[in-house]
Amino acid sequence: MYRSRAAIKTLIAIIILLIVHFQYRLWLGDASVSQISDYRERLDTLTKEAQEKKERNDSLYAEVLDLRRGLETIEERARYELGMIKENETFFQVLE
């Protein structure tokens, strides 16, 4: 009878130790709840940055394609950014 009580006490002690061990790992150890939360936040930040950079790259790529297509785009940029006009053209500036 004493052997079975001792065995039960040992088993209960082992179970308690395992529970304590797993609780420690869950809250404080590697891959704990807080660490996983930090990783998720970092992943969200990196995902947003990647999306912004992708949009910027797409915009630049579209601009490069426009520049490769022809002189119309170059002419438009020269007019807008440099204020250039063609020969025999009259420039009117409208102020609002």
CORSULVEN-V597576 format. One record per residue. RES is the residue in one small letter. PHI is phi in degrees with one decimal (none if undefined). PSI is psi in degrees with one decimal (NA if undefined). Layout:
res	phi	psi
RES	PHI	PSI
RES	PHI	PSI
This chain:
res	phi	psi
m	none	-38.7
y	-68.1	-31.5
r	-65.5	-41.2
s	-69.1	-36.5
r	-67.0	-41.5
a	-64.7	-39.8
a	-65.5	-41.3
i	-65.4	-42.8
k	-62.9	-40.8
t	-64.5	-43.8
l	-62.6	-43.9
i	-62.7	-42.2
a	-62.4	-41.9
i	-64.1	-43.6
i	-62.8	-43.2
i	-62.7	-43.8
l	-62.0	-40.6
l	-64.5	-42.4
i	-61.5	-45.5
v	-61.8	-44.1
h	-60.1	-48.6
f	-67.9	-35.6
q	-64.1	-41.6
y	-59.8	-47.7
r	-64.2	-36.2
l	-65.6	-42.4
w	-98.7	-28.3
l	-126.6	-21.1
g	-83.6	-167.3
d	-62.5	141.3
a	59.0	38.6
s	-75.3	172.0
v	-59.9	-45.1
s	-67.2	-38.1
q	-66.5	-40.7
i	-64.7	-39.7
s	-61.6	-43.1
d	-61.9	-42.5
y	-63.3	-39.2
r	-65.4	-42.1
e	-62.2	-43.5
r	-63.7	-40.2
l	-63.3	-42.6
d	-60.5	-43.7
t	-62.3	-46.4
l	-65.4	-36.1
t	-64.5	-43.4
k	-63.1	-43.5
e	-62.1	-42.8
a	-63.6	-39.6
q	-65.4	-43.1
e	-62.1	-42.7
k	-68.3	-35.2
k	-64.7	-43.0
e	-62.5	-41.3
r	-64.1	-44.1
n	-62.3	-40.7
d	-62.2	-41.1
s	-63.6	-45.4
l	-64.8	-38.6
y	-64.0	-41.3
a	-63.6	-39.1
e	-65.5	-40.7
v	-62.3	-42.7
l	-62.3	-41.0
d	-61.9	-41.9
l	-67.3	-33.6
r	-73.5	-27.3
r	-68.3	-38.1
g	175.0	-176.1
l	-77.0	-19.2
e	-59.1	-43.1
t	-68.2	-41.9
i	-62.5	-42.9
e	-62.3	-42.6
e	-62.0	-44.1
r	-66.1	-39.8
a	-63.8	-39.8
r	-67.3	-45.5
y	-74.1	-48.8
e	-85.3	-33.5
l	-108.2	-8.2
g	70.6	26.7
m	-78.9	149.7
i	-131.6	160.1
k	-82.4	166.6
e	-64.9	147.1
n	63.1	21.7
e	-105.4	150.5
t	-111.2	132.5
f	-98.3	127.5
f	-119.4	131.2
q	-111.5	124.0
v	-103.3	121.7
l	-101.6	134.1
e	-113.8	NA
